[in-house]
Amino acid sequence: MPLRAVERDLDGHADASADQLFAYVSEIGNLPTYLPPIASAEGVPPDKVRLQGEVPGQGKIDGEGYYHVHRDERRMEWGANVGRDYSGRLTVTDQGQGRSELTVELSFGPRSVQGEVEQESGPDRDPIEERLGATLESIRRQIEGDGGKVAPPPVKG
């Protein structure tokens, strides 16, 4: 399976300063408030994160990966340590007047879950985009005070 990168931004903007938005998204304790399948997250020194949760219809998640925060650049990077080819980068940029843009880039390799998830969902859907969209909408809601976490549609169906 070829490598695939998915990019999407948070409807272009969030009503928050870049520093405020980045502080929120980069705090490990906040990951469960905006990542749809994640129920708990904890930092593992020096630069790892352990995530636990459940993907409906697919089972439990319990894994550890690298997690790097570059505060001066308002950028964070993460990925799988072993077993899967997956990584991501999130960048927050200042748009002025208390508004920010959040950009997420995801990369999937041959050992990622991308192929399995796409095969189960059928040709008319992009479940990776749906999950990313739910994540970004959850961030917007949390940071703007408009509600809580958004669940993406189930993979099958």
N, C-alpha and C positions, 0 to 999 in steps of 0.2 A: 504494500500500500504506500503511495507517495506521501511525503510530508505535506501537511496542510496548515496554513495559518489562517486564523479567523480574527478579524478586527472589527471592533464596534465601539462607538462612543455612547455616552449617556445623553441621548437626545441632544447632543451638542453641548449642553450646559447644565449646571446645578446652581441653585441660588445659595452659594456659600463661598467664602474666600478659599483660595487654593490651599492655604495652610490649614484651614479648618477641615476641608474635605480630605486632604491627605492624612492629617492626624487621625481622623476617624477610620478611613479604610485601612491604614497601615497598622493599627492597634490589633494585635492578635486576638484579644478578648472580644473584639467586635465582629470577627469573621462569621460566627454563627448567626449574627443579626442580618446578614445580607447574602451569604452563600446558601442557596436553596437546600442542598442535602445535608449541610453540616449542622450538627447539634452541639458539638463542643470543640474547642481549639485551645491548645496550650503550647507555649514556647518551650523548646528543648535546646538548652544552651549548647554551643554558642550561637548557631544560626539556623536552627531547624524549627519546624512546627509539626505538631501531631494533631490530626483531624479525625473526628469520629462523627458518624451520622448514618443515614440510610437513604438509598435511592429507591423510591417505591417501585416494586416489581423486579428489582435487581439485587437487593440485598444490602447488607451493612457495609459501611466504609470505616476502615480503621488503618490509617497509614501515616507515615512520616515522610517529610520532604524538606528540601532546603527552602529558606525564606530569608531574603536579603532586603533590607530597607535602606534606601539612599535618600535621607531626609533633605539634604541640600538640593537635590535634583527633583524632589517629590516623585520618586520612582521606587517601586518595589518589584522584586522578581521572585519567582517561586518555581518549583518543579519537583518531579519524582526523583528520589535518590536511586532506587533500584526497581527492576521489574517492569517499568512502564516508561515510554518515551513521551513525556509531557512537560511543558514548561509554559510560563506566562510572564507577562510584564504589564504593569499598570503605571500610568503616568498621569499626573494632575498638572494642568497648566492654568495660569491666571488669565482670565478673560477681561479683567477690570470691573469696576463697580460692583464688587461682591459676587461675581459670577465666575465659575470655573468650568473647565472641560476635563473630562476623565476619559482616557483612552486605554483600552485593554487589548493586548495582543496575545493570542494563544497559539502554541505550536504543538502539533501532534505527530508522532512518528509511528513506525510500523508496530511497535508494541503497546500503543496507547489503546484506550477503550473506544476511540472514535469509530472504528469500523464496526465493532459490535453494536454500539448505540445506533448508528445510522442504519445498519441492517435490520434491527428490530423495529425501527420507526417507519420504514417504508420510504419510497422515492420522493414523495410529495412534501416531506418535512425536513427541516434541518434542526434536529434536537440540540445540537451544540449552540446554534444561534438562539434557540428558545431559552436554553438555560442561561446563556450569557445575558440575554435580554432581561430575564427575571432578576438576575444578580444586579444589573445596572439600575433597573427600576427600584429594587429594594434599597440600594444605596441612596438614590435620589429621595425616596420616601423618608428614609431614616434621617438624612441630613437636613431635609426641608421640613421635617415634622409632619409629614402627610400620611403616616401609617407605618405598617410593619413590612415584614418579609413577604415577597411574592413567590408563590410556588409555580414552577414551569409546568406545562402540560405533561401528562405521563408519556413515557417513551412509546409505549404501545397504545395504539388507539387513534 
